[in-house]
Amino acid sequence: MSSDVVELTNISKAYKHIYAVDHINMKIKKGDIYGFIGRNGAGKSTTLKMICGLVSPDSGQIKLFGEERNRMSARRIGSLIETAGLYPGMSAYDNMDIKATAMGLHDTQKIHELLKLVKLDSKSKKPVKKFSLGMKQRLGIAMALLGNPDLLILDEPINGLDPEGIREIREMIQYLNETKKMTIIISSHILGELSKIATRYGMIRDGKLIEEISKEELALKCMDYLSMKVDNIQKAVTLLETKLGMQHYQVHEQNELWIFDDIDSAQVNLILAQNDIAISSMFYQKQDLESYFLERIGGNDHVEYDKSRN
Ligand SMILES: Nc1ncnc2c1ncn2[C@@H]1O[C@H](COP(=O)(O)OP(=O)(O)OP(=O)(O)O)[C@@H](O)[C@H]1O
């Protein structure tokens, strides 16, 4: 059976002949925390709404849990997209109770458990209109969790939150993923925060999915390394292994060697020259997460990246 929780094939949606989502193919695997990254207006919400069934695609195919999207598979999704649709005059518990009743659930214990999970007091009579933004977001997440979803979709859940509020949401996402084995899609333009929790990323720009990449692949791409081109790659590798203890490296086409070990380039130069190996180029390659993302999603307007949090 497929391990894909979501599979989008050639999905498109246009408004007034302009593509909000332009023929995208996307796969989200069981257990992923899928960081969906793009600038404002890139098409994140529209894509997520199509997965949830809130917007119908113009074309393409949506598979959920290995089968064509249907009422049963859609019920396995919990989502918080845009606002949570809260009743401002009512308490957290009453808001949960109304949604639970609408879903045909009659489990007061579950409501207490979920409110505890999101660190809200289920006995409090405080109306939601007096909640902070972080409290409202946490309540929205608790409501999304009411049906015990296998897939949780959160659209910009940390937008506008302070660092403490962001940390609480992050810890909750990690708990649900690790303990409850929930697959989670989280869209954001706050790159540094996403990079702390995402296990895979999808980058969207002008409605097109530019790239999907795993955390491990990204880490490799963003590693610093010494790149060089030599005329005898086999001999160079043997020498650098034996003389300088080189262990972490990759050999690429056209006699190109990438060294990830912390090795002094002057030493490399000396040893290769002493052994008659010609070096045609040598430089340090450095690409940080921020530039990697920004190169793909475009520009840096509306995209936050706080390096101190990395
Ligand atoms: N109901 C709609 N009617 C008309 N245009 C729409 C509608 N929904 C989205 N769009 C347009 O589609 C494009 C993608 O919007 P979408 O909300 O999916 O982007 P986004 O990446 O989620 O950005 P944001 O973070 O600003 O919500 C935008 O140009 C937007 O104006």
The ligand as a Gaussian input file, in Angstrom:
#p B3LYP/6-31G(d) Opt

LIG

0 1
 N      -11.230000      33.294000      -3.778000
 C      -10.330000      33.921000      -4.534000
 N      -10.708000      34.747000      -5.514000
 C       -9.809000      35.360000      -6.312000
 N       -8.477000      35.222000      -6.192000
 C       -8.027000      34.402000      -5.234000
 C       -8.912000      33.714000      -4.345000
 N       -8.174000      32.970000      -3.496000
 C       -6.873000      33.184000      -3.808000
 N       -6.784000      34.037000      -4.858000
 C       -5.528000      34.514000      -5.474000
 O       -4.742000      33.361000      -5.740000
 C       -3.378000      33.627000      -5.464000
 C       -2.857000      32.640000      -4.441000
 O       -3.472000      32.923000      -3.196000
 P       -3.234000      32.048000      -1.893000
 O       -4.092000      32.618000      -0.815000
 O       -3.399000      30.620000      -2.239000
 O       -1.697000      32.336000      -1.597000
 P       -0.858000      32.097000      -0.282000
 O        0.449000      31.568000      -0.707000
 O       -1.639000      31.294000       0.694000
 O       -0.645000      33.554000       0.273000
 P       -1.091000      34.200000       1.655000
 O       -0.082000      33.744000       2.639000
 O       -1.016000      35.665000       1.363000
 O       -2.486000      33.710000       1.914000
 C       -3.296000      35.061000      -5.014000
 O       -2.957000      35.869000      -6.117000
 C       -4.702000      35.362000      -4.547000
 O       -5.006000      36.725000      -4.689000

